[in-house]
Amino acid sequence: MGNQTLHLLAEHDGTHVRLLSPSVGLFTLARASGAALTPGENAGVVLCLGREIQLLVPDGVRGHVVSAAPKALRAPVGYGTLLYELDTAQAAQSPASSGAGASGCARSAAGGHILRATQAGRFWLRPAPSEPTFVRVGQTLRAGETVGWIEVMKTFSQVAFQPRADQAGIVKLAKVLVTDGGDVAEGDPLFELELG
């Protein structure tokens, strides 16, 4: 099964943004109401003709989901179907209030930086049991680098590191906080990061 990525289509309306499907298919792995979405973040998957199309939040779009998630686990969608409505005013007033960025990065109470799960599922540190982990402790992380996969119903979503503005410079993986194949909830800590 081939995989690809597409950016969601965006319609701006004052303090709200509507994110629309860029493809036909079955929409799954939707983000929950209240979730914060930021540019480049994975916001679900469309299954189309045996392909998984990872849906990414377009550049310049940031806000909190105010629409309800689809009732069906795999909801049929067409090109231009509304997938999310975002409240952008709340994000503009408090960009760090959600505690999560595009990669789920957040500052912990102790002052360290934490990479958090962007959705619930089973977290995998490696692409296959016999393969090395995507990243290792002490490694310098690059923007867009895959740090793991989250599996939901045999569908795998890439978890990529996307540094926030306050994480400029060298970012290293300081500690792994989850076991390979362990279940995670949205917002659970995955990795502790160290700024260099």
C-alpha positions as CSV (number, residue, x, y, z in Angstrom):
1,M,0.0,0.0,0.0
2,G,1.5,3.3,-1.1
3,N,1.5,6.3,1.2
4,Q,1.6,10.0,0.4
5,T,0.9,13.4,2.1
6,L,-1.4,16.2,1.1
7,H,-2.2,19.5,2.7
8,L,-5.7,20.2,3.8
9,L,-7.5,22.9,1.8
10,A,-8.1,26.0,3.9
11,E,-10.9,28.6,3.8
12,H,-10.4,31.6,6.1
13,D,-13.4,33.4,7.6
14,G,-12.3,36.0,10.2
15,T,-11.5,34.1,13.4
16,H,-12.4,30.7,12.0
17,V,-10.7,28.5,9.4
18,R,-12.4,25.6,7.6
19,L,-10.1,22.7,6.7
20,L,-11.4,20.7,3.7
21,S,-10.5,17.3,2.3
22,P,-8.0,17.4,-0.6
23,S,-9.1,14.0,-1.8
24,V,-12.0,11.5,-2.0
25,G,-11.9,8.4,0.2
26,L,-12.5,7.3,3.8
27,F,-11.4,9.8,6.4
28,T,-10.0,8.3,9.6
29,L,-7.8,9.2,12.6
30,A,-9.6,12.5,13.0
31,R,-8.4,14.9,15.8
32,A,-10.8,15.4,18.6
33,S,-12.8,18.6,19.3
34,G,-10.6,21.0,21.4
35,A,-7.3,19.7,19.9
36,A,-4.8,22.3,18.8
37,L,-3.6,22.1,15.2
38,T,-0.5,23.8,13.9
39,P,1.2,24.1,10.5
40,G,2.6,20.8,9.2
41,E,0.9,18.7,11.8
42,N,-0.7,15.4,10.8
43,A,-4.5,15.8,11.1
44,G,-5.8,12.4,10.0
45,V,-5.7,10.0,7.0
46,V,-7.8,9.6,3.9
47,L,-7.9,6.0,2.6
48,C,-8.2,6.1,-1.2
49,L,-7.8,3.2,-3.7
50,G,-5.5,1.3,-1.4
51,R,-3.4,4.3,-0.5
52,E,-3.0,6.1,2.8
53,I,-3.0,9.9,2.3
54,Q,-1.6,11.7,5.4
55,L,-3.4,15.0,5.8
56,L,-1.3,17.9,6.9
57,V,-2.3,21.3,8.3
58,P,-1.4,23.9,5.7
59,D,1.2,26.6,6.4
60,G,-0.1,29.6,8.2
61,V,-3.0,27.7,9.8
62,R,-3.2,27.4,13.6
63,G,-6.2,27.0,15.9
64,H,-8.3,24.8,18.1
65,V,-10.8,22.3,16.6
66,V,-14.4,23.4,17.4
67,S,-16.2,21.0,15.1
68,A,-17.2,17.5,16.2
69,A,-15.2,14.4,14.9
70,P,-17.0,12.2,12.4
71,K,-19.3,9.5,14.0
72,A,-18.0,6.8,11.7
73,L,-14.5,5.4,12.2
74,R,-14.0,5.7,8.5
75,A,-16.2,8.5,7.2
76,P,-16.7,8.8,3.4
77,V,-15.5,12.2,2.1
78,G,-15.3,13.9,-1.2
79,Y,-13.0,16.6,-2.5
80,G,-13.7,19.8,-0.5
81,T,-15.7,18.0,2.3
82,L,-15.4,19.9,5.6
83,L,-13.2,18.0,8.0
84,Y,-12.4,20.6,10.7
85,E,-13.5,24.0,11.7
86,L,-10.8,25.8,13.7
87,D,-11.1,28.8,16.1
88,T,-8.0,30.8,15.3
89,A,-8.7,33.6,17.7
90,Q,-8.0,31.5,20.8
91,A,-4.7,30.3,19.2
92,A,-3.6,33.9,18.5
93,Q,-4.3,35.0,22.0
94,S,-2.4,32.1,23.6
95,P,-0.2,30.3,21.1
96,A,1.4,28.1,23.8
97,S,-1.7,27.6,26.0
98,S,-2.5,24.2,24.5
99,G,0.9,22.9,25.6
100,A,1.3,21.2,22.2
101,G,2.9,22.2,18.9
102,A,2.9,20.6,15.5
103,S,4.8,17.7,16.8
104,G,3.1,17.7,20.2
105,C,6.1,19.5,21.8
106,A,5.4,21.1,25.1
107,R,7.4,22.6,28.0
108,S,7.0,20.5,31.2
109,A,6.5,21.9,34.6
110,A,10.2,21.2,35.4
111,G,11.2,23.4,32.4
112,G,12.2,20.6,30.1
113,H,10.7,20.1,26.7
114,I,8.4,17.1,26.0
115,L,7.3,15.6,22.7
116,R,3.7,14.4,23.2
117,A,1.4,12.0,21.3
118,T,-0.8,13.8,18.8
119,Q,-3.5,11.1,19.0
120,A,-4.3,7.9,20.8
121,G,-3.0,4.5,19.6
122,R,-0.1,2.1,19.9
123,F,3.3,3.8,19.7
124,W,6.1,2.2,17.8
125,L,9.8,3.3,18.2
126,R,11.0,1.3,15.1
127,P,9.6,0.5,11.6
128,A,9.9,-3.3,12.2
129,P,10.9,-5.6,15.1
130,S,14.3,-6.3,13.5
131,E,15.0,-2.7,12.6
132,P,16.8,0.0,14.7
133,T,14.7,2.7,16.4
134,F,13.8,5.8,14.4
135,V,15.8,8.0,16.9
136,R,18.1,7.3,19.8
137,V,19.0,9.1,23.0
138,G,21.6,11.8,22.4
139,Q,20.7,12.2,18.8
140,T,20.2,15.7,17.3
141,L,16.7,16.0,15.9
142,R,15.9,17.7,12.6
143,A,12.6,19.4,11.6
144,G,10.4,16.8,9.9
145,E,12.3,13.8,11.2
146,T,10.3,10.7,12.0
147,V,10.5,9.8,15.7
148,G,7.9,7.0,15.7
149,W,4.6,5.7,14.4
150,I,1.2,5.6,16.0
151,E,-0.9,2.7,15.0
152,V,-4.7,2.7,15.1
153,M,-6.6,-0.3,13.6
154,K,-3.6,-1.3,11.4
155,T,-3.2,2.2,10.1
156,F,0.1,3.9,10.8
157,S,0.6,7.6,11.2
158,Q,4.0,9.2,11.2
159,V,5.0,11.2,14.3
160,A,7.5,13.8,13.1
161,F,9.5,16.3,15.1
162,Q,8.5,19.9,14.3
163,P,10.3,22.4,16.6
164,R,8.4,25.3,18.0
165,A,9.7,28.9,17.9
166,D,11.1,28.6,21.4
167,Q,13.1,25.5,20.4
168,A,15.4,27.2,18.0
169,G,18.9,25.8,17.7
170,I,20.1,22.3,18.5
171,V,17.4,19.9,19.9
172,K,18.6,16.5,21.2
173,L,16.6,13.5,22.4
174,A,17.3,13.3,26.1
175,K,15.0,10.5,27.2
176,V,12.5,8.0,25.8
177,L,9.3,8.0,28.0
178,V,7.3,5.2,26.3
179,T,7.9,1.6,25.5
180,D,8.0,0.2,22.0
181,G,4.4,-1.0,21.2
182,G,2.9,0.6,24.2
183,D,-0.5,2.2,24.2
184,V,-0.7,6.0,24.4
185,A,-3.5,8.5,24.8
186,E,-3.5,11.9,23.0
187,G,-1.2,14.2,24.9
188,D,0.8,11.4,26.6
189,P,4.6,12.2,26.9
190,L,6.7,10.3,24.3
191,F,10.2,11.8,24.6
192,E,12.0,14.4,26.7
193,L,14.0,16.9,24.7
194,E,17.1,18.9,25.5
195,L,17.9,22.3,24.0
196,G,21.6,22.8,23.1
